[in-house]
């Protein structure tokens, strides 16, 4: 059963990049303390997606994930899925390179 995160954890808050708004359609939370706290509370790892609003591959990947409800449910059950815009979190992006 897929749990919906609280509205303040969704990346589609006003003023965010198109990538974050697109990611909000799925199970993704925003990068930050609330996502880390949730992972600690649930005792599951974070699954971090670092994307770029202008990257076609990121958009294609998100579309494929959102089309698969079973995958979204599994992702949300086993991880705390987190979406981060590369330009908003350059330090996080640097760790993933």
Buried (B, 14 or more C-beta within 10 A) or exposed (E): EEEEBEEEBBBBEEEBBEBBBBBBBBBBBBBBEBBBEBBEEEEBEBBBBBBBBEEEEBBEEBEEBBEEEEBBBEBBEEBBBBBBBBEBBEEBBEEEE
